[in-house]
Amino acid sequence: MSIVILGVDLGKNACSVVGVDAAGAVVIRRSMRRQTLIDYVAKLPACVVAMEACCGAHNLGRLFAAHGHEIRLMSPEYVRPYVKAQKNDDRDAEGIAEAASRPTMRFVELKSQEQLDIQTLHRVRSRLVAERRSLINQLRAILLERGTIFPVGRRKLELGIDALLADEDTTLSPRLRQLVGELRAEWRELDTRVEALNGEFVELARNDAAARRLTSIPGVGVLNATALIAAVGDASSFAKARDLGAWLGLVPRQHTTGGKLRLLGISKRGNTYLRTLLIHGARAALPSLARSETPLGRWLTGMIERGVHRNAIVVALANKLARIAWAALRKDATFERGYPVAA
């Protein structure tokens, strides 16, 4: 029995394993617990271990790679077409092994522990920001029911609530006043935790050479730079700059048939969080870049003069920033404002 590709369908407790030989025939089909799987793979001769890029895959991938195995991680949507009818865990593992053998398959780069740590910090910060936004909306709704309306903006609401709580002649009932005070205290705690994470990102960007190069790009701040490094590392898994933009979903979605080209809106594939950061960064940098006498500024001015919709310009700029970020990561170069920009 010579296993060439070992397909693993990961589970929280039990994992299904299918091994295939050089001819593609199944030579082993088992279900084992996670620790048993780690011990089993450690005793195998060097082979290809294929898994879906899901929770726990990177940790196991690093363990298996330490024993000399080649790790191939794949997006679940790319594995799905290889799963036969009557779906179950064994069929999933078989489909993973089959997909890993395809020469045109796209694989996910194995992330380091440092990348996963940065990615985790970003996810925690995103959750805290969402909780704060939900709390602010609830506060506005509670006070609106009592006839108290505040101007748009988080800072204006913050000052308004502080003034409301300091006013002894308010029309709020004692219980509601106490509740609003508790919500305001919770808001302050969320602000403190978010700012602490922001400080960590600043420190990470200051001590990392790649992050410092990324922050030299207009519209790419500390959050964007650290999120890019956590997601793509040195961008070696992308052969060209346009591949990174396409992976982020910043290019038009195609529906071409019969030789008739049809382009739709942006595909919105890939990392939603990173795409959001890049679009927000592009929106913030657009006014100053459009006024600058640089190739990038003239490119933006040309689109504005042609009457292109502002949102389309923002997305195009975000795609351009993603391409520039690829060059900064692959070529170890900082952004030069006067460097020629391709159309």
N, C-alpha and C positions, 0 to 999 in steps of 0.2 A: 504494500500500500504506500503510494507516494502522493502526498497531498501537495498540489501546486498552488491552489487558491483555497483559502478557508473563509467562507462567508459566515458572518456572525450577526444574528438578529438580537440586538441588545434588549434586555428587560431589567426591571428594578431588582428582581431576585433571581429569576431563571433566564438563561440565554439559549437560543437555538443555534446549533452549529451544523454547517454542511461543508464537507471537504470534497473538492473535485480534483481529478488527476489531469495530466497534460492533454488528454483527449476530451476533457470536459465531462467525463462520467462521474457520477456521485459515488464516492468510496466510503464516506462516513456521514452519518446523519444522527445527531444526538442532541439532547437537551441537558444542560448542566447549570449548576449554580455559578455565580460570578467568581468566587474564589477558586472553584474547581476548574473553571475556564482558564483562569490565569495560570494555574499549575499545569494544566494540559498543554497550553500553547508554549509554555516555557520549555517543555520537553520535546516539542516538535522540531524537526529540521527546518532550516530557514525556508520560509515560503511567503506568499502574499496573504496578508490578513485584511479582509475587506469588511467595512462596517458603514452604516449610515451615519452621517454627521449629525448626531443628536446628543442629548445630555449623557455625559459619561464616556463618550467615544474618544475624546482627546486624552483623558486620563488613561484609559486602557491602551490607546494607541502608543503613548509614551512607554508604558510598561512592556508592550509587545516589541516595540522597536529596540528596547534595550537588550532583547534576546536575539537580535539580528534579523527580525522579520521586516518585510516591506509593508508599510501601512498604506491602505487606500481608503480614504473617506469620501463618501459621495452624498450628494443632496438626495433626500428621500424622493423628490419628484422625478429624478432621473432613474431611480431604481424601480419605481412603480410599473413601468411598461414591461419589465422582465419577470414580474410575478404572475404565475399562471392562475387559472381559475381555481375556485375553492381556496380562498386566501386563508392561510394560517401561519404560525410562526416558522414552521419548517419550510413552507413555500417561500416565505419572506427571505430566509437565510439562503435558500437556493437561488432566488432572484438576485440577491446581493452578490453572490459568487459569480453568477452569469454576467451581471452588469460590470463587475470589476475586470472581466476578461476582454471587454470591448475596447478596441484601440482608439475609438473616438470619444470615450467616456471622459467627462470632466471631473477632476478630483479636487477635494478640499484640502488645503494645506493644513498639516498638523500644527496646532497652536502650542506655544510654550506655556509654562506655568505663569510667567510674567504677563503674557498677553491675556490669559484668562483672568488674572487678578485685575488688570486694568478694565477689562470688559465687565467684570462683576461690579466694580466701583461705578461704572457708567450706568449699569442697570439699576443699582440701588438708588443712585441720584435721580434717575428718570422716574422711579416709583415715588420717591419723596416729593419731587416736583408735581407729579400728578395728584398726590394726596393734598398738597398745599393748594393746588388749583381747585380741587373739589371742595375743600374747606372754605375757600374764599367765595365760591359760588353759593355754597350753603348759607354763609353769613349774609351775603347780599339778599338772598331770597327771604331769610328770616326777618331782616330789617325792612325789606320792601313791604311785607305783610303788615308792618306796624307804621307804614307811611314814611319811613326814613329812606331816602334815596341818596346815593353817593355818586360822584362823577366817575367816568371810566378811568381805569388805571389802578394798579395794585397799590402804589404809593399813596394815592389820594384816598383810597379806601382805608388804608392803614392809619393815616392821620385822622380821618373822620371817625373811625371807631375809637381811637384813643381819646379824642375830644368828647365823644359821646359818653364813654365810661367815666371821664373826669367830671362831667356835668351832673350835678346833684338834682337838677330840676327836670331830668329826662322823663318822658312819658312811659318808658318801659317799666314793666312790672318788676318787682324785686327778683323773682325767680328767673325771668328772662335776662335781666341785667347780669345775674350771676353766670348764666349759661353763656352769654356773649363774652364775658370775661374769661371763662374757661376756654372757649374756642380761640380767643385772642392769644392766650398763653400757649395753646397748642400750636398756633401759627408761628409764634416766636421760636418755639422749639424746632419746628421744621426748618425755619430760616437758619437757625444755628447749625443744624445738621447738613443742610445743603451747602452753606458757606464753608464748613469744615471739609467737605468733599471737594469743593472748588479749590481750596487751598492745597489739597493733595495733588490735584491735577496740575496746578501751577508748579509745584515742586517737581513732579514727574517730568514736565516739559522742560524745566530749567536744567535738569540733570541728564537729559537724553539728547544726543546730537541729532538724531533723526527728527525728533519733535521740534527742536530749534529750527531746523531747516524748513519744516512744514509751516511753522508760525511766521516765516518770512513772506509767505504767500498772502496777498490781500484776501480777506474774507475767511481765512483759516486761523482760528484762535486756538487756545489751549484745549478746549473741549474737542474741537474737530481733529486736532493733531493727535491727541492721545487715543481718540476713538479710531482713527485711521490705522495707527500702529497696532492697536489691539485686534483690529479686524483683518488687516492684510499684511502685517509685519513689514518686510522689505519689498513687498509687491512682486516678488519673484515668480509667483504663480500666475501673473498676467504677462503675456508675451508682448503686448502693445498697450499704449496708454488708453486707446479706445476701448480695450477690453475691461478696464476698471470702470469706466463710465457706463458701459453696458451692464456690468455686474451690479452696479448700484441702481439700475433702472432709470437712468437719466437720458436714455435715447428713445426715439419713437418705436412703438410696437408695430411689427409688420404683420400684414395679412395679405400676402402676395400669392396669387394663383394664376395659372395660365399665362405666365409672363407679364401680367399686369401688376405693376408695383402699387401698393397701397400702404401708406404710413398713417398710423393713428396717433393717439396721445402717448406720452411716455409710458414705458412698460411697468414702472414701479416694482421691479423685481429686486431681489437681493436684500441688503440690510436697510430696513426702513428707518431705523434710528440714525444711521450714518447719512443716509440721503436727506433726511430732515435737517440735520446739522449743516450740511453743505448748502442746501437751498437757503436756509436762514442766513448763513454767512455770505452767500452771494447777494442776497437782498440787502444786507447791511453795507456791503462794499460797492454796490452798483453806483450810487450817486457820485462818490469820490473818484472811482475808476473811470466813469464816463466823462468826467471833466479833465482827466489827465491827458497830457500830450504824449501818450505811449502807444505802441501797436495795439495793446489790449484795449486802451481807451478809445482809439479810432475804430476798432472793431465793434465795440458797444455803441458808439455814436452812430455808426452806419446803420445798425439795426434800428436804433431809435428814429433816425431820419426816414427810414423806409416804412415806419408806422407799425413795426412789429409789436404785438401786445407785450406789456411789461412783464407779465408772468412768464411768457415764453422766453424773454430775454434773461430773466432771473434763472430759469432752468438751464438755458444754454450756457450762462456764465458758471453755474454750478458744475456742469459737465466739463467746462474748460478748466475749472479749478481742480477737479478730480484728475484730469490728465496732467496738469502741472504737478500735482502731488505725486503722481506715479513717477514722473521724471525726477523729482526731488528725492524720492526713496531709492530708485534704481541707480541713479547717477551720482548720488551723494553731493548734490549741488543745491545752492540756495536760489531763490527766485530773483531774477533780474528784470526790473520793470521795462527796460528798453529792449529786451530780447524780442525778436520777431515772433509773431503769433500766427499760426496757420489758420486759414479761414474755416 
